[in-house]
Amino acid sequence: MQNQPKLITNVETQEPLVALTFDDGPHPEHTPRVLQVLEKYHAKATFFMVGEAARKYPELVRKVAEAGHAIGNHSWNHPFLPRVPSRFRRLKQIWSCGRALAPYGQKLFRPPFGAQNDQVLFDAKLLRYRVIMWNVSAQDWVPQCSDEIAQKMINRLKPGNIFLLHDTICDRKAPETDFDREPMIQGLDQAISFLNSRIHFVTVPALLLAGKPVSNWPILHQP
């Protein structure tokens, strides 16, 4: 890993492969529906799970893994890590989530909100995680129709891309809020249906094996 970028946004490859990633779950209603869409098209994905939710719904963690998808670490309770001043507290966020995902979690970490700096990246490295970002976002936290979400995915189709979606939205200020996932789920179905004959949807680990990991994401350097 010495020559690997500190964080990965996509992969340079000629293989017709892309990776779908889903953040903030698992969710008892939305995650199973996402799994149904993926199964319908024999697509694989990577789920970056929040430890609190994983501990609450361990059967969903197992179900995702047994369906052949990869599971990554998205922190214990979704804080803005660059604002967490204590290294111990940051490491505990990552470590505790890893415990909740065991034995299914892989050494893949995505910081909440994609927010990182040198310290956060070093923390992830200490715990032997590869930091996985994305280079295509469906912006599915913004109110929009399924056609708009599908079109964003279709328009940005390129081998090696990593797509960001959410099977739920983790909002610590309103933890009981259930954000509408229907447009995302329908848009996902539309996009995969349209693209399935020309591209393969694989897990992040499979995509990393298919080419050269690259980073097109700025790293915030601490003064």
C-alpha positions in Angstrom: 0.0 0.0 0.0 3.0 2.3 0.1 2.5 3.6 -3.4 -1.3 3.8 -3.1 -3.0 7.2 -2.9 -4.1 8.3 0.6 -7.7 8.1 -0.6 -9.3 6.6 -3.7 -12.0 8.3 -5.8 -12.0 5.9 -8.8 -9.9 3.4 -10.7 -8.2 3.7 -14.1 -9.3 0.7 -16.0 -10.3 -0.4 -19.5 -12.6 -3.1 -18.0 -16.3 -2.3 -18.2 -16.7 -2.1 -14.5 -18.1 0.5 -12.0 -18.8 0.4 -8.3 -22.1 1.4 -6.7 -21.7 2.5 -3.0 -24.4 3.1 -0.5 -23.8 5.1 2.7 -25.4 5.6 6.1 -27.3 2.3 6.5 -28.4 -0.3 7.2 -32.1 0.7 7.3 -34.8 -1.9 8.0 -37.0 -0.8 5.1 -34.7 0.8 2.5 -31.7 -1.5 2.6 -33.7 -4.7 1.7 -35.4 -2.8 -1.2 -32.0 -1.8 -2.5 -30.9 -5.4 -2.2 -33.9 -6.5 -4.3 -33.0 -4.1 -7.1 -29.4 -5.3 -7.1 -30.4 -8.9 -7.1 -32.9 -8.3 -10.0 -29.9 -7.3 -12.2 -27.3 -9.5 -10.7 -25.4 -6.3 -9.6 -23.0 -6.1 -6.7 -22.3 -3.1 -4.5 -20.5 -1.8 -1.4 -22.4 -0.6 1.6 -20.6 1.8 3.9 -22.4 1.2 7.2 -22.8 3.3 10.4 -21.9 1.3 13.4 -24.9 2.3 15.5 -27.3 1.1 12.8 -25.3 -2.1 12.2 -25.5 -3.0 15.9 -29.2 -2.3 15.8 -29.8 -4.4 12.7 -27.2 -7.2 12.7 -29.4 -9.4 10.5 -29.2 -6.8 7.8 -25.4 -6.7 7.9 -25.4 -10.5 7.5 -28.0 -10.4 4.7 -25.9 -7.8 2.7 -22.8 -9.9 3.1 -24.5 -13.2 2.2 -25.8 -11.6 -1.0 -22.2 -11.1 -2.1 -21.9 -7.4 -1.5 -19.0 -5.7 0.3 -19.3 -3.9 3.6 -17.2 -0.9 4.6 -16.8 1.3 7.7 -18.6 4.7 7.8 -17.8 5.5 11.5 -19.8 4.7 14.6 -22.4 7.5 14.6 -21.5 9.7 11.6 -19.7 12.7 13.1 -17.8 15.3 11.2 -14.4 13.8 11.9 -12.1 16.8 11.2 -13.8 18.6 14.0 -13.2 15.8 16.5 -10.1 17.1 18.3 -9.1 13.9 20.0 -7.2 11.2 18.1 -8.6 8.6 20.6 -12.2 9.7 19.9 -11.6 9.5 16.1 -10.0 6.1 16.3 -12.8 4.9 18.6 -15.3 6.0 15.9 -13.6 3.8 13.3 -12.7 0.9 15.6 -16.2 0.7 17.2 -17.9 0.6 13.8 -15.5 -2.1 12.7 -16.5 -4.2 15.8 -20.2 -3.8 14.9 -19.6 -5.0 11.3 -17.6 -8.0 12.3 -17.1 -10.6 10.9 -18.4 -9.1 7.6 -16.7 -5.7 7.4 -13.8 -5.2 5.1 -10.9 -2.8 5.5 -12.6 0.0 3.6 -13.4 3.3 5.3 -15.4 6.3 4.1 -15.4 9.3 6.4 -18.9 10.8 7.1 -19.8 13.6 4.6 -16.6 12.7 2.8 -14.9 15.1 5.3 -11.3 14.3 5.9 -7.9 15.9 6.6 -4.3 14.6 7.2 -5.2 13.5 10.7 -8.3 11.5 9.7 -6.5 9.8 6.9 -3.6 8.9 9.3 -6.2 7.5 11.8 -7.6 5.3 9.1 -4.2 4.1 8.1 -3.3 3.3 11.7 -6.2 0.9 11.7 -5.2 -0.5 8.3 -8.2 0.9 6.3 -8.2 2.1 2.7 -10.1 5.3 2.4 -12.7 5.1 -0.4 -14.4 8.2 -1.7 -16.3 8.6 -5.0 -16.2 10.6 -8.2 -19.9 10.5 -9.1 -22.7 11.5 -6.8 -26.4 11.1 -7.5 -27.0 13.9 -4.9 -29.8 11.7 -3.7 -30.1 13.7 -0.4 -31.6 16.6 -2.5 -35.3 16.4 -3.3 -35.6 15.2 -7.0 -37.4 12.7 -9.1 -36.2 9.2 -10.0 -35.5 10.2 -13.6 -33.1 12.9 -12.5 -31.2 10.5 -10.3 -31.0 7.9 -13.1 -29.9 10.5 -15.6 -27.0 11.6 -13.3 -25.8 8.0 -13.2 -26.2 7.4 -16.9 -24.5 10.6 -17.9 -21.5 9.9 -15.8 -20.9 6.4 -16.9 -17.2 5.6 -17.3 -15.3 2.5 -16.5 -13.7 2.7 -13.1 -16.1 5.2 -11.6 -17.3 5.0 -8.0 -20.9 6.1 -7.5 -22.3 7.5 -4.3 -25.8 6.8 -3.1 -27.5 6.5 0.3 -29.8 3.7 1.4 -30.8 6.1 4.2 -29.6 9.5 5.3 -27.9 9.8 8.6 -28.9 13.1 10.3 -27.6 13.3 13.8 -29.7 16.5 14.4 -32.9 14.7 13.5 -32.1 11.0 14.1 -35.7 9.9 13.8 -36.3 11.5 10.4 -36.9 9.0 7.7 -35.8 10.6 4.5 -37.7 9.5 1.4 -35.7 6.9 -0.5 -38.3 6.1 -3.1 -36.8 8.4 -5.8 -33.4 6.9 -5.2 -34.6 3.3 -5.3 -36.6 3.9 -8.5 -33.8 5.9 -10.1 -31.3 3.1 -9.2 -33.6 0.5 -10.9 -33.9 2.7 -14.0 -30.2 3.4 -14.3 -29.1 -0.2 -13.8 -31.8 -1.4 -16.3 -30.5 1.0 -18.9 -26.8 0.3 -18.3 -26.7 -3.4 -17.4 -26.0 -4.5 -21.0 -22.9 -2.3 -21.3 -21.3 -2.2 -17.8 -20.8 -4.6 -14.9 -21.6 -3.4 -11.3 -19.0 -4.8 -8.9 -17.9 -4.3 -5.4 -15.2 -1.8 -4.5 -12.6 -4.6 -3.8 -13.3 -6.1 -7.2 -12.9 -2.7 -8.9 -9.6 -2.1 -7.1 -8.3 -5.3 -8.6 -9.2 -4.2 -12.1 -6.8 -1.3 -12.5 -4.9 1.6 -10.9 -6.6 3.3 -7.9 -6.4 7.1 -8.3 -7.4 10.2 -6.3 -9.0 13.4 -7.6 -10.0 14.6 -4.1 -8.3 17.5 -2.2 -6.8 16.6 1.2 -7.2 19.3 3.8 -3.8 19.8 5.4 -3.7 20.9 9.0 -1.8 24.2 9.7 
